[in-house]
């Protein structure tokens, strides 16, 4: 479980740079809310990572093994890229920053492919709920660095120095990759088709659609696009929203981000424990309902204005719902994949979710600027409802605790 925690922390650092530190940096540099929203398109590599995931499944680096070897390559790349980004100015080098953010997303998504597959191969099926909750909690804990520490430091020093400090935290991931062991596999590892690259890409997808019925597989993909859509769209503009409400960067770093940290971690831990009792399906229903209602807190805060107490409780409730929903959501994704093709299949499923997130949040700045923050957050609440309705088809309430079939137990899962 310690491996899950350290990997989660390493995975969270680059993501929260894009999600929290970057919007604050751009807003501080005078970039408009519409342009900040468009920066969500730089996260498209998260949605498209299944395209190069077969490389990480089929080919093994000459050091540390298939999972650990690839992980350390991407972590070192992230360390240098994050440090370098701070040398650019949002007012003068916006296009260059956008290009570097695309590379940040690419290396981060590639690290996620490797660490997600490592976790799937390391944990038994009955450990997925708790193991993924540890991973998600550590992932959220990492958000304290770009989302809190970075903002507090930005009031005291230059953004270039802030980037160096944040980049240094990638050393935790590098150390973890050197320390952790390759998971021992009890299945036949897929062999690359050197002369037919298309086969390397098709086999994991074919395995997913052969294990589930075609209708079930399509419904799962639609569900993944919709379940967290409203929640992700609302939080995409959270930092610019706080700044527009008149809160200082230090207040955001100490109050809003600390509130989001403890509540999302608490939600993740509670979510993991509850899932052991009630199963993933019912957890998706309960946690998803909390997730939907919690978005309304942002709408309330937009009416209340600059009130530090309300900021703390609104953010706490929102991220409690997010932590609960994410714990069940990540466990559902992991349970829906095969250990044999875990890297590519997890990349495909999370990529589908990421595609919807990138497109929707790219428009969020324009919607917020046109409607105002209150109406924007009400729209986000409505967008969260279709994902809940999909639970009727992909995770019915009256199913057993583990209705998502462990794919490695399916006789069709090893068919070529």
DRENDO-1510 file (C-alpha; in Angstrom, 1 decimal, always signed):
<recs>
REC; n; res; u; v; w
REC; 1; UNK; +0.0; +0.0; +0.0 .
REC; 2; UNK; +3.0; +2.3; +0.5 .
REC; 3; UNK; +3.8; +1.9; -3.2 .
REC; 4; UNK; +0.2; +3.0; -4.0 .
REC; 5; UNK; +0.7; +6.1; -1.8 .
REC; 6; UNK; +4.0; +7.2; -3.3 .
REC; 7; UNK; +2.9; +6.5; -6.9 .
REC; 8; UNK; -0.3; +8.5; -6.3 .
REC; 9; UNK; +1.7; +11.5; -5.0 .
REC; 10; UNK; +4.0; +11.4; -8.1 .
REC; 11; UNK; +1.1; +11.1; -10.4 .
REC; 12; UNK; -0.7; +14.0; -8.8 .
REC; 13; UNK; +2.0; +16.6; -8.9 .
REC; 14; UNK; +2.0; +17.3; -12.7 .
REC; 15; UNK; -1.8; +17.0; -13.0 .
REC; 16; UNK; -2.4; +19.6; -10.3 .
REC; 17; UNK; +0.2; +21.9; -11.9 .
REC; 18; UNK; -2.1; +22.0; -14.9 .
REC; 19; UNK; -5.3; +22.1; -12.9 .
REC; 20; UNK; -4.5; +24.6; -10.1 .
REC; 21; UNK; -1.0; +26.2; -10.3 .
REC; 22; UNK; -1.2; +27.0; -14.1 .
REC; 23; UNK; -4.5; +28.9; -13.9 .
REC; 24; UNK; -3.3; +30.9; -10.9 .
REC; 25; UNK; +0.0; +31.7; -12.7 .
REC; 26; UNK; -1.9; +32.8; -15.9 .
REC; 27; UNK; -4.5; +34.8; -14.0 .
REC; 28; UNK; -1.8; +36.5; -12.0 .
REC; 29; UNK; -0.1; +37.4; -15.3 .
REC; 30; UNK; -3.2; +39.0; -16.7 .
REC; 31; UNK; -4.5; +36.3; -19.0 .
REC; 32; UNK; -8.3; +36.4; -19.6 .
REC; 33; UNK; -10.7; +33.8; -18.2 .
REC; 34; UNK; -11.6; +32.7; -21.7 .
REC; 35; UNK; -7.9; +32.0; -22.5 .
REC; 36; UNK; -7.4; +30.1; -19.3 .
REC; 37; UNK; -10.4; +27.9; -20.1 .
REC; 38; UNK; -8.9; +27.2; -23.5 .
REC; 39; UNK; -5.8; +25.9; -21.8 .
REC; 40; UNK; -7.8; +22.8; -20.9 .
REC; 41; UNK; -7.2; +21.7; -24.5 .
REC; 42; UNK; -3.5; +21.3; -23.6 .
REC; 43; UNK; -4.6; +18.3; -21.4 .
REC; 44; UNK; -5.8; +16.3; -24.5 .
REC; 45; UNK; -2.8; +13.9; -24.1 .
REC; 46; UNK; -4.6; +12.5; -21.1 .
REC; 47; UNK; -7.5; +11.6; -23.4 .
REC; 48; UNK; -5.3; +10.2; -26.2 .
REC; 49; UNK; -2.8; +8.3; -24.1 .
REC; 50; UNK; -4.3; +5.0; -25.2 .
REC; 51; UNK; -2.7; +5.6; -28.6 .
REC; 52; UNK; +0.9; +5.1; -27.3 .
REC; 53; UNK; +0.0; +2.9; -24.3 .
REC; 54; UNK; +0.7; -0.3; -26.3 .
REC; 55; UNK; +4.4; +0.8; -26.4 .
REC; 56; UNK; +4.5; +0.8; -22.7 .
REC; 57; UNK; +2.7; -2.5; -22.5 .
REC; 58; UNK; +4.7; -4.4; -25.1 .
REC; 59; UNK; +8.3; -2.9; -24.8 .
REC; 60; UNK; +10.5; -3.1; -21.8 .
REC; 61; UNK; +13.3; -0.5; -21.0 .
REC; 62; UNK; +16.7; -2.0; -20.5 .
REC; 63; UNK; +16.6; -1.1; -16.8 .
REC; 64; UNK; +14.3; -1.5; -13.8 .
REC; 65; UNK; +11.7; -3.5; -15.7 .
REC; 66; UNK; +8.6; -2.8; -17.8 .
REC; 67; UNK; +6.7; -0.6; -15.3 .
REC; 68; UNK; +9.4; +0.9; -13.1 .
REC; 69; UNK; +11.7; +1.6; -16.1 .
REC; 70; UNK; +9.1; +3.6; -18.1 .
REC; 71; UNK; +8.0; +5.4; -14.9 .
REC; 72; UNK; +11.4; +6.8; -14.1 .
REC; 73; UNK; +11.9; +8.0; -17.7 .
REC; 74; UNK; +8.8; +10.1; -17.6 .
REC; 75; UNK; +9.4; +11.4; -14.0 .
REC; 76; UNK; +12.8; +12.7; -14.9 .
REC; 77; UNK; +11.4; +14.4; -18.0 .
REC; 78; UNK; +8.7; +16.0; -15.8 .
REC; 79; UNK; +11.2; +17.2; -13.3 .
REC; 80; UNK; +13.2; +19.2; -15.9 .
REC; 81; UNK; +10.1; +20.4; -17.8 .
REC; 82; UNK; +8.3; +21.8; -14.7 .
REC; 83; UNK; +11.5; +23.6; -13.7 .
REC; 84; UNK; +12.0; +25.1; -17.2 .
REC; 85; UNK; +8.4; +26.4; -17.5 .
REC; 86; UNK; +9.0; +29.1; -14.9 .
REC; 87; UNK; +11.5; +30.8; -17.2 .
REC; 88; UNK; +8.7; +32.0; -19.4 .
REC; 89; UNK; +6.2; +34.9; -19.0 .
REC; 90; UNK; +2.4; +34.5; -19.4 .
REC; 91; UNK; +2.2; +38.0; -20.9 .
REC; 92; UNK; +5.0; +37.5; -23.5 .
REC; 93; UNK; +5.3; +33.7; -24.0 .
REC; 94; UNK; +1.7; +32.4; -23.8 .
REC; 95; UNK; +2.1; +30.2; -27.0 .
REC; 96; UNK; +5.4; +28.8; -25.7 .
REC; 97; UNK; +3.7; +28.0; -22.3 .
REC; 98; UNK; +0.8; +26.3; -24.1 .
REC; 99; UNK; +3.3; +24.1; -26.0 .
REC; 100; UNK; +5.2; +23.2; -22.9 .
REC; 101; UNK; +1.9; +22.4; -21.1 .
REC; 102; UNK; +1.0; +20.0; -23.9 .
REC; 103; UNK; +4.4; +18.2; -23.3 .
REC; 104; UNK; +3.7; +18.3; -19.5 .
REC; 105; UNK; +0.4; +16.6; -20.1 .
REC; 106; UNK; +2.0; +14.0; -22.4 .
REC; 107; UNK; +4.7; +13.0; -19.9 .
REC; 108; UNK; +2.2; +13.1; -17.1 .
REC; 109; UNK; -0.3; +10.9; -19.0 .
REC; 110; UNK; +2.5; +8.5; -19.9 .
REC; 111; UNK; +3.5; +8.3; -16.2 .
REC; 112; UNK; -0.1; +7.5; -15.4 .
REC; 113; UNK; -0.2; +4.7; -17.9 .
REC; 114; UNK; +2.7; +3.0; -16.2 .
REC; 115; UNK; +1.7; +3.6; -12.6 .
REC; 116; UNK; -2.0; +2.6; -13.2 .
REC; 117; UNK; -0.8; -0.6; -14.9 .
REC; 118; UNK; +1.7; -1.3; -12.0 .
REC; 119; UNK; -1.1; -0.9; -9.4 .
REC; 120; UNK; -3.5; -3.1; -11.4 .
REC; 121; UNK; -0.9; -5.9; -11.6 .
REC; 122; UNK; +0.2; -5.4; -8.0 .
REC; 123; UNK; -3.2; -5.6; -6.3 .
REC; 124; UNK; -5.6; -8.5; -6.0 .
REC; 125; UNK; -9.2; -7.9; -7.1 .
REC; 126; UNK; -10.4; -7.6; -3.4 .
REC; 127; UNK; -7.7; -5.0; -2.8 .
REC; 128; UNK; -8.6; -2.7; -5.6 .
REC; 129; UNK; -11.1; -0.6; -3.7 .
REC; 130; UNK; -8.8; +0.1; -0.7 .
REC; 131; UNK; -5.6; +0.3; -2.8 .
REC; 132; UNK; -7.1; +2.8; -5.3 .
REC; 133; UNK; -8.4; +4.9; -2.4 .
REC; 134; UNK; -4.9; +5.1; -1.0 .
REC; 135; UNK; -3.6; +6.1; -4.5 .
REC; 136; UNK; -6.3; +8.7; -4.9 .
REC; 137; UNK; -5.7; +10.2; -1.5 .
REC; 138; UNK; -2.0; +10.5; -2.2 .
REC; 139; UNK; -2.9; +12.0; -5.6 .
REC; 140; UNK; -5.0; +14.6; -3.8 .
REC; 141; UNK; -2.3; +15.2; -1.2 .
REC; 142; UNK; +0.1; +16.1; -4.0 .
REC; 143; UNK; -2.3; +18.8; -5.0 .
REC; 144; UNK; -1.2; +20.6; -1.8 .
REC; 145; UNK; +2.1; +21.4; -3.5 .
REC; 146; UNK; +1.0; +23.1; -6.7 .
REC; 147; UNK; -2.3; +24.2; -5.3 .
REC; 148; UNK; -1.4; +25.6; -1.9 .
REC; 149; UNK; +2.4; +25.8; -1.3 .
REC; 150; UNK; +3.0; +27.3; -4.8 .
REC; 151; UNK; +0.4; +30.0; -4.3 .
REC; 152; UNK; +1.7; +31.0; -0.8 .
REC; 153; UNK; +5.2; +31.1; -2.2 .
REC; 154; UNK; +4.1; +33.2; -5.2 .
REC; 155; UNK; +3.2; +36.0; -2.8 .
REC; 156; UNK; +6.8; +35.9; -1.5 .
REC; 157; UNK; +9.0; +35.1; -4.5 .
REC; 158; UNK; +9.0; +35.0; -8.3 .
REC; 159; UNK; +7.1; +32.3; -10.2 .
REC; 160; UNK; +10.3; +31.0; -11.7 .
REC; 161; UNK; +11.5; +30.1; -8.2 .
REC; 162; UNK; +8.1; +28.6; -7.4 .
REC; 163; UNK; +8.4; +26.3; -10.4 .
REC; 164; UNK; +11.8; +25.1; -9.2 .
REC; 165; UNK; +10.4; +24.3; -5.7 .
REC; 166; UNK; +7.4; +22.4; -7.2 .
REC; 167; UNK; +9.6; +20.5; -9.7 .
REC; 168; UNK; +11.8; +19.2; -6.8 .
REC; 169; UNK; +8.8; +17.2; -5.5 .
REC; 170; UNK; +9.1; +14.9; -8.5 .
REC; 171; UNK; +12.2; +13.4; -6.8 .
REC; 172; UNK; +9.7; +11.5; -4.6 .
REC; 173; UNK; +8.4; +9.7; -7.7 .
REC; 174; UNK; +11.9; +9.0; -9.0 .
REC; 175; UNK; +12.9; +7.6; -5.7 .
REC; 176; UNK; +9.8; +5.4; -5.6 .
REC; 177; UNK; +10.5; +4.0; -9.1 .
REC; 178; UNK; +14.0; +3.0; -8.0 .
REC; 179; UNK; +12.7; +1.4; -4.8 .
REC; 180; UNK; +9.6; -0.4; -5.8 .
REC; 181; UNK; +9.6; -3.8; -7.3 .
REC; 182; UNK; +8.2; -4.9; -10.5 .
REC; 183; UNK; +4.9; -6.8; -9.9 .
REC; 184; UNK; +5.1; -10.5; -10.2 .
REC; 185; UNK; +2.6; -11.5; -13.0 .
REC; 186; UNK; +0.6; -14.7; -13.0 .
REC; 187; UNK; -0.6; -14.3; -16.6 .
REC; 188; UNK; +1.0; -14.7; -20.0 .
REC; 189; UNK; +2.6; -11.3; -20.8 .
REC; 190; UNK; +1.6; -10.0; -24.3 .
REC; 191; UNK; +4.3; -10.3; -27.0 .
REC; 192; UNK; +4.8; -7.4; -29.4 .
REC; 193; UNK; +4.0; -7.8; -33.1 .
REC; 194; UNK; +7.1; -6.2; -34.5 .
REC; 195; UNK; +5.9; -6.4; -38.0 .
REC; 196; UNK; +2.2; -5.5; -37.4 .
REC; 197; UNK; +2.1; -2.5; -35.1 .
REC; 198; UNK; -1.7; -2.2; -35.6 .
REC; 199; UNK; -2.1; -5.5; -33.8 .
REC; 200; UNK; -0.3; -4.1; -30.7 .
REC; 201; UNK; -3.0; -1.4; -30.6 .
REC; 202; UNK; -6.0; -3.6; -31.5 .
REC; 203; UNK; -5.5; -6.6; -29.2 .
REC; 204; UNK; -6.1; -4.8; -25.8 .
REC; 205; UNK; -9.2; -3.1; -27.3 .
REC; 206; UNK; -10.4; -6.4; -28.8 .
REC; 207; UNK; -9.9; -8.0; -25.4 .
REC; 208; UNK; -12.1; -5.3; -23.7 .
REC; 209; UNK; -14.9; -5.7; -26.2 .
REC; 210; UNK; -14.8; -9.5; -26.2 .
REC; 211; UNK; -15.0; -9.7; -22.4 .
REC; 212; UNK; -17.9; -7.4; -22.1 .
REC; 213; UNK; -20.9; -7.5; -24.5 .
REC; 214; UNK; -20.7; -4.9; -27.2 .
REC; 215; UNK; -23.7; -3.0; -25.7 .
REC; 216; UNK; -22.2; -3.2; -22.2 .
REC; 217; UNK; -18.8; -2.0; -23.4 .
REC; 218; UNK; -20.3; +1.0; -25.2 .
REC; 219; UNK; -22.4; +1.9; -22.1 .
REC; 220; UNK; -19.3; +1.8; -19.9 .
REC; 221; UNK; -17.5; +4.2; -22.2 .
REC; 222; UNK; -20.5; +6.6; -22.3 .
REC; 223; UNK; -20.7; +6.4; -18.5 .
REC; 224; UNK; -17.0; +7.2; -18.1 .
REC; 225; UNK; -17.5; +10.4; -20.2 .
REC; 226; UNK; -20.4; +11.6; -18.1 .
REC; 227; UNK; -20.0; +10.6; -14.5 .
REC; 228; UNK; -17.6; +13.3; -13.4 .
REC; 229; UNK; -18.3; +15.8; -16.2 .
REC; 230; UNK; -20.1; +18.4; -14.1 .
REC; 231; UNK; -17.7; +18.1; -11.2 .
REC; 232; UNK; -14.6; +18.5; -13.4 .
REC; 233; UNK; -16.1; +21.5; -15.3 .
REC; 234; UNK; -16.9; +23.3; -12.0 .
REC; 235; UNK; -13.5; +22.8; -10.5 .
REC; 236; UNK; -11.6; +23.7; -13.7 .
REC; 237; UNK; -12.1; +27.4; -13.0 .
REC; 238; UNK; -12.0; +27.1; -9.2 .
REC; 239; UNK; -8.7; +29.1; -8.7 .
REC; 240; UNK; -9.6; +32.0; -11.1 .
REC; 241; UNK; -13.1; +32.0; -9.4 .
REC; 242; UNK; -11.5; +32.4; -6.0 .
REC; 243; UNK; -9.3; +35.3; -7.3 .
REC; 244; UNK; -12.3; +37.0; -8.9 .
REC; 245; UNK; -14.1; +36.8; -5.6 .
REC; 246; UNK; -11.3; +38.9; -4.1 .
REC; 247; UNK; -9.4; +36.2; -2.1 .
REC; 248; UNK; -5.6; +36.6; -2.1 .
REC; 249; UNK; -3.3; +33.9; -3.3 .
REC; 250; UNK; -2.2; +33.3; +0.3 .
REC; 251; UNK; -5.8; +32.9; +1.4 .
REC; 252; UNK; -6.5; +30.5; -1.5 .
REC; 253; UNK; -3.3; +28.5; -0.7 .
REC; 254; UNK; -4.0; +28.3; +3.1 .
REC; 255; UNK; -7.8; +28.1; +3.3 .
REC; 256; UNK; -9.3; +26.8; +0.0 .
REC; 257; UNK; -6.5; +24.3; -0.8 .
REC; 258; UNK; -6.2; +23.0; +2.7 .
REC; 259; UNK; -10.0; +22.6; +2.9 .
REC; 260; UNK; -9.9; +20.7; -0.5 .
REC; 261; UNK; -7.0; +18.5; +0.7 .
REC; 262; UNK; -8.4; +17.3; +4.0 .
REC; 263; UNK; -11.9; +16.7; +2.6 .
REC; 264; UNK; -10.9; +14.9; -0.5 .
REC; 265; UNK; -8.5; +12.7; +1.4 .
REC; 266; UNK; -11.2; +12.0; +4.1 .
REC; 267; UNK; -13.6; +11.2; +1.2 .
REC; 268; UNK; -11.2; +8.9; -0.4 .
REC; 269; UNK; -10.5; +7.0; +2.8 .
REC; 270; UNK; -14.1; +6.8; +3.8 .
REC; 271; UNK; -14.9; +5.8; +0.2 .
REC; 272; UNK; -12.4; +2.9; +0.3 .
REC; 273; UNK; -13.8; +1.5; +3.6 .
REC; 274; UNK; -17.4; +1.9; +2.6 .
REC; 275; UNK; -16.7; +0.1; -0.8 .
REC; 276; UNK; -15.5; -2.9; +1.2 .
REC; 277; UNK; -18.9; -3.1; +2.8 .
REC; 278; UNK; -21.3; -2.2; +0.1 .
REC; 279; UNK; -19.4; -2.8; -3.1 .
REC; 280; UNK; -18.4; -0.5; -6.0 .
REC; 281; UNK; -21.8; -0.3; -7.6 .
REC; 282; UNK; -23.7; +1.1; -4.7 .
REC; 283; UNK; -20.8; +3.3; -3.8 .
REC; 284; UNK; -21.1; +4.9; -7.3 .
REC; 285; UNK; -24.7; +5.8; -6.5 .
REC; 286; UNK; -24.2; +7.2; -3.0 .
REC; 287; UNK; -20.9; +9.0; -3.7 .
REC; 288; UNK; -22.1; +10.3; -7.0 .
REC; 289; UNK; -25.2; +11.9; -5.4 .
REC; 290; UNK; -23.0; +13.7; -2.9 .
REC; 291; UNK; -20.7; +14.8; -5.7 .
REC; 292; UNK; -23.7; +16.4; -7.6 .
REC; 293; UNK; -25.1; +18.2; -4.6 .
REC; 294; UNK; -21.7; +19.6; -3.6 .
REC; 295; UNK; -21.3; +21.6; -6.8 .
REC; 296; UNK; -24.2; +23.8; -5.6 .
REC; 297; UNK; -21.9; +25.1; -2.9 .
REC; 298; UNK; -19.9; +27.1; -5.5 .
REC; 299; UNK; -23.1; +28.7; -6.8 .
REC; 300; UNK; -23.9; +29.8; -3.2 .
REC; 301; UNK; -20.3; +31.2; -2.7 .
REC; 302; UNK; -20.6; +33.2; -5.8 .
REC; 303; UNK; -23.6; +35.0; -4.2 .
REC; 304; UNK; -22.1; +35.3; -0.7 .
REC; 305; UNK; -18.9; +36.8; -2.0 .
REC; 306; UNK; -15.6; +37.2; -0.1 .
REC; 307; UNK; -16.3; +35.3; +3.1 .
REC; 308; UNK; -13.4; +33.2; +4.3 .
REC; 309; UNK; -15.5; +30.9; +6.5 .
REC; 310; UNK; -17.9; +30.1; +3.7 .
REC; 311; UNK; -15.0; +29.5; +1.4 .
REC; 312; UNK; -13.6; +26.9; +3.8 .
REC; 313; UNK; -16.9; +25.0; +4.1 .
REC; 314; UNK; -18.0; +25.2; +0.5 .
REC; 315; UNK; -14.7; +23.9; -0.7 .
REC; 316; UNK; -14.6; +21.2; +2.0 .
REC; 317; UNK; -18.0; +19.9; +1.0 .
REC; 318; UNK; -17.2; +20.0; -2.8 .
REC; 319; UNK; -14.0; +18.1; -2.4 .
REC; 320; UNK; -15.5; +15.6; +0.0 .
REC; 321; UNK; -17.9; +14.7; -2.7 .
REC; 322; UNK; -15.1; +14.7; -5.3 .
REC; 323; UNK; -13.0; +12.4; -3.1 .
REC; 324; UNK; -15.9; +9.9; -2.5 .
REC; 325; UNK; -16.8; +9.9; -6.2 .
REC; 326; UNK; -13.3; +9.5; -7.4 .
REC; 327; UNK; -12.5; +6.6; -5.1 .
REC; 328; UNK; -15.5; +4.6; -6.5 .
REC; 329; UNK; -14.9; +5.7; -10.1 .
REC; 330; UNK; -11.2; +4.7; -10.1 .
REC; 331; UNK; -12.0; +1.3; -8.6 .
REC; 332; UNK; -14.7; +0.8; -11.2 .
REC; 333; UNK; -12.2; +1.5; -14.0 .
REC; 334; UNK; -9.6; -0.8; -12.6 .
REC; 335; UNK; -12.1; -3.6; -12.1 .
REC; 336; UNK; -13.3; -3.2; -15.7 .
REC; 337; UNK; -9.8; -4.0; -17.1 .
REC; 338; UNK; -7.7; -7.0; -17.8 .
REC; 339; UNK; -4.3; -7.5; -16.0 .
REC; 340; UNK; -2.9; -8.8; -19.3 .
REC; 341; UNK; -3.5; -5.5; -21.1 .
REC; 342; UNK; -3.9; -3.2; -18.1 .
REC; 343; UNK; -1.8; -0.3; -19.4 .
REC; 344; UNK; -3.6; +0.1; -22.6 .
REC; 345; UNK; -7.1; -0.6; -21.3 .
REC; 346; UNK; -6.8; +1.8; -18.3 .
REC; 347; UNK; -5.4; +4.4; -20.7 .
REC; 348; UNK; -8.4; +3.9; -23.0 .
REC; 349; UNK; -11.0; +4.1; -20.2 .
REC; 350; UNK; -9.4; +7.1; -18.5 .
REC; 351; UNK; -8.7; +8.7; -21.9 .
REC; 352; UNK; -12.4; +8.6; -22.7 .
REC; 353; UNK; -13.1; +10.4; -19.5 .
REC; 354; UNK; -10.3; +12.9; -20.2 .
REC; 355; UNK; -11.6; +13.6; -23.7 .
REC; 356; UNK; -15.0; +14.7; -22.4 .
REC; 357; UNK; -13.2; +16.7; -19.6 .
REC; 358; UNK; -10.9; +18.6; -22.0 .
REC; 359; UNK; -13.6; +19.6; -24.4 .
REC; 360; UNK; -16.1; +20.6; -21.8 .
REC; 361; UNK; -13.7; +22.6; -19.6 .
REC; 362; UNK; -12.2; +24.3; -22.7 .
REC; 363; UNK; -15.6; +26.0; -23.1 .
REC; 364; UNK; -16.0; +26.7; -19.3 .
REC; 365; UNK; -14.3; +30.1; -19.5 .
REC; 366; UNK; -16.6; +31.3; -22.2 .
REC; 367; UNK; -19.7; +29.9; -20.4 .
REC; 368; UNK; -18.6; +31.6; -17.1 .
REC; 369; UNK; -17.9; +34.9; -18.8 .
REC; 370; UNK; -21.2; +34.9; -20.6 .
REC; 371; UNK; -23.5; +33.6; -17.8 .
REC; 372; UNK; -21.7; +34.7; -14.7 .
REC; 373; UNK; -20.4; +32.3; -12.1 .
REC; 374; UNK; -23.7; +31.5; -10.4 .
REC; 375; UNK; -25.4; +30.3; -13.6 .
REC; 376; UNK; -22.2; +28.6; -14.7 .
REC; 377; UNK; -22.2; +26.4; -11.5 .
REC; 378; UNK; -25.9; +25.6; -11.9 .
REC; 379; UNK; -25.2; +24.4; -15.5 .
REC; 380; UNK; -22.3; +22.3; -14.1 .
REC; 381; UNK; -24.8; +20.7; -11.6 .
REC; 382; UNK; -27.2; +19.8; -14.4 .
REC; 383; UNK; -24.4; +18.3; -16.5 .
REC; 384; UNK; -23.6; +15.9; -13.6 .
REC; 385; UNK; -27.1; +14.3; -13.8 .
REC; 386; UNK; -26.8; +12.2; -17.0 .
REC; 387; UNK; -23.8; +10.3; -15.6 .
REC; 388; UNK; -25.9; +9.4; -12.6 .
REC; 389; UNK; -28.7; +8.1; -14.8 .
REC; 390; UNK; -26.2; +5.9; -16.6 .
REC; 391; UNK; -25.7; +3.9; -13.4 .
REC; 392; UNK; -29.0; +2.2; -14.0 .
REC; 393; UNK; -27.2; +0.4; -16.9 .
REC; 394; UNK; -23.6; +0.0; -15.9 .
REC; 395; UNK; -23.8; -0.4; -12.1 .
REC; 396; UNK; -27.4; -1.3; -11.0 .
REC; 397; UNK; -28.1; -0.8; -7.3 .
REC; 398; UNK; -29.4; -4.3; -6.7 .
REC; 399; UNK; -26.3; -6.1; -8.1 .
REC; 400; UNK; -23.8; -7.9; -5.9 .
REC; 401; UNK; -20.7; -6.2; -4.4 .
REC; 402; UNK; -18.5; -7.2; -7.3 .
REC; 403; UNK; -20.7; -7.3; -10.4 .
REC; 404; UNK; -17.9; -6.0; -12.6 .
REC; 405; UNK; -16.4; -9.3; -13.6 .
REC; 406; UNK; -12.6; -9.8; -13.0 .
REC; 407; UNK; -11.6; -10.0; -16.6 .
REC; 408; UNK; -8.7; -12.3; -15.9 .
REC; 409; UNK; -11.3; -14.9; -14.8 .
REC; 410; UNK; -13.1; -14.8; -18.2 .
REC; 411; UNK; -12.2; -17.6; -20.6 .
REC; 412; UNK; -12.3; -15.1; -23.4 .
REC; 413; UNK; -9.8; -12.8; -21.9 .
REC; 414; UNK; -6.7; -14.6; -23.3 .
REC; 415; UNK; -8.0; -15.0; -26.8 .
REC; 416; UNK; -5.6; -13.5; -29.4 .
</recs>
